[in-house]
Amino acid sequence: MVSFVRGIGKGHTALEIFSKHLNSPPPMTAANYGKLFKWQHAASKAVATESMKATESMKAAAQDVLKEGRDCAVSFDGCQHWENADKNSDKYLRWKADHKCSSNHVGSAGAMESVGALRIFTRSETTRDLRYTKYLGDGDSSSFKTVSESKPYEDVDIEKLECVGHIQKRVWHSSSKSS
């Protein structure tokens, strides 16, 4: 059940509500939920790390697909889901009750996005044995500039790609404002 509610982006409170709607006994306590979540998170992270590290045989087979067998694209989107939300709505209050923020950044959301993107790029070789050489972003952030200027891979320039959906959204918003 922990995997289920985390998979849909919810937490213990949602599990309690779900149990009530099913007219079933209440779920485990919030403390036990937290312990199970931490265990599942650690196990998932270990599996993900191992599965993302390319073995020598996988690298050899991928040479014709990926330059040097480890260059790939990465996607970033810095939109802040709850930034403009009604802070008194039930949906927001339920999210806030379940949300465990581990952010240690103080400042603008754009600066936080840049810091996070830079961190992901600078440790990609050591944690994933990958180089993110193509950056797919929302087009309205400073993250690409921060990453490309930092030169995380000394001899590689990062290529900027733009999401068609974000471009269409910006064009739609600008055209609807001018009409």
C-alpha positions in Angstrom: 0.0 0.0 0.0 2.9 2.3 0.7 4.1 1.8 -2.9 0.6 2.4 -4.2 0.0 5.7 -2.6 3.6 6.9 -3.2 3.2 5.9 -6.8 0.3 8.3 -7.3 2.1 11.0 -5.5 0.3 10.8 -2.1 1.2 9.9 1.5 -0.2 8.4 4.7 -3.2 10.8 4.9 -4.4 9.6 1.4 -4.0 6.0 2.5 -6.2 6.7 5.5 -8.8 8.3 3.3 -8.7 5.5 0.8 -9.2 2.9 3.6 -12.2 4.8 4.9 -13.8 4.9 1.4 -13.3 1.1 1.2 -14.8 0.7 4.6 -11.8 -1.2 5.7 -9.7 -1.1 8.9 -7.3 1.8 9.2 -3.9 1.4 7.7 -0.6 1.2 9.5 0.4 4.1 11.7 2.1 7.2 10.2 5.3 6.1 11.9 5.2 2.6 10.4 4.3 4.1 7.0 7.4 6.4 7.3 9.6 3.4 8.1 8.3 1.4 5.2 8.6 4.3 2.9 12.3 4.8 3.9 13.0 1.1 3.4 11.3 1.1 0.0 13.1 4.3 -1.1 16.5 2.9 -0.1 15.8 -0.4 -1.9 14.5 1.4 -5.0 17.5 3.7 -5.0 19.9 0.8 -4.8 18.2 -1.0 -7.6 18.1 2.2 -9.8 21.8 2.9 -9.2 22.8 -0.6 -10.1 20.6 -0.8 -13.2 21.8 2.6 -14.5 25.5 1.8 -14.2 26.5 0.4 -17.5 28.6 -2.7 -17.5 31.5 -3.1 -20.0 29.5 -5.5 -22.1 26.5 -3.1 -22.3 28.8 -0.2 -23.2 30.3 -2.2 -26.1 26.8 -3.1 -27.4 25.7 0.6 -27.1 28.7 2.1 -28.9 26.7 2.6 -32.1 23.7 4.1 -30.3 25.3 6.4 -27.8 28.5 8.4 -28.4 31.1 6.8 -26.2 28.3 4.6 -24.8 27.3 7.0 -22.1 26.3 10.3 -23.5 22.5 10.9 -23.3 19.8 13.6 -22.9 18.2 14.7 -19.7 14.9 16.6 -19.2 14.2 19.3 -16.6 11.0 21.2 -15.8 11.1 23.7 -13.1 7.4 24.5 -12.8 6.2 25.0 -9.2 3.0 23.0 -8.9 1.7 24.6 -5.7 3.1 28.1 -6.2 -0.2 29.7 -7.3 -2.5 27.3 -5.5 -5.3 28.4 -3.2 -3.6 27.9 0.1 -6.9 27.3 1.9 -8.2 24.6 -0.5 -8.6 21.0 0.9 -6.4 19.6 -1.9 -3.5 22.0 -0.9 -4.0 21.4 2.8 -3.9 17.6 2.3 -0.7 17.9 0.2 0.9 20.1 2.8 0.1 17.7 5.6 1.7 14.8 3.7 4.6 16.8 2.3 8.0 16.2 3.8 10.3 18.8 2.2 14.0 18.1 2.3 14.9 21.4 0.6 17.8 23.2 2.1 17.7 26.1 -0.4 16.6 29.6 0.4 15.8 31.9 -2.5 13.9 32.0 -5.7 12.5 28.8 -7.3 14.5 29.5 -10.5 17.7 29.6 -8.5 16.8 26.4 -6.7 16.1 24.7 -10.1 19.5 25.8 -11.3 21.3 24.5 -8.2 19.4 21.1 -8.5 20.2 20.8 -12.3 23.9 21.6 -11.7 24.1 19.1 -8.9 22.6 16.4 -11.2 25.0 17.2 -14.0 28.1 17.3 -11.8 27.6 14.0 -10.2 26.2 12.1 -13.3 29.5 10.5 -14.1 30.2 9.2 -10.6 26.7 8.1 -9.8 25.4 6.9 -13.1 28.4 6.6 -15.4 26.6 8.9 -17.8 27.2 12.3 -19.3 24.1 14.4 -19.9 25.1 16.1 -23.2 21.6 17.2 -24.3 19.5 19.4 -22.0 15.7 19.4 -22.6 14.1 22.1 -20.6 11.1 24.3 -20.3 12.9 27.2 -22.1 12.1 29.8 -19.4 14.7 28.9 -16.8 18.2 29.9 -16.1 19.2 26.3 -15.4 20.6 25.6 -18.9 22.9 28.7 -18.7 24.1 27.7 -15.2 24.9 24.2 -16.3 26.5 25.0 -19.6 28.7 27.7 -18.1 29.9 25.4 -15.3 31.3 23.0 -17.9 30.5 19.8 -15.9 32.3 17.7 -18.6 35.5 19.7 -19.4 35.6 18.9 -23.1 31.9 18.7 -23.9 29.4 21.4 -24.7 25.9 20.8 -23.5 23.3 21.1 -26.3 20.0 22.8 -25.5 16.8 21.2 -26.7 13.3 22.7 -26.2 10.1 20.9 -25.5 7.6 21.5 -28.2 4.8 21.5 -25.7 6.4 24.4 -23.7 6.9 26.4 -26.9 3.3 25.9 -27.9 2.2 27.0 -24.4 4.3 30.2 -24.6 3.0 31.0 -28.1 -0.6 30.4 -27.0 -0.3 32.6 -23.9 1.4 35.4 -25.7 -1.1 35.3 -28.6 -4.1 35.2 -26.2 -2.8 38.2 -24.2 -2.3 40.3 -27.4 -5.9 39.6 -28.7 
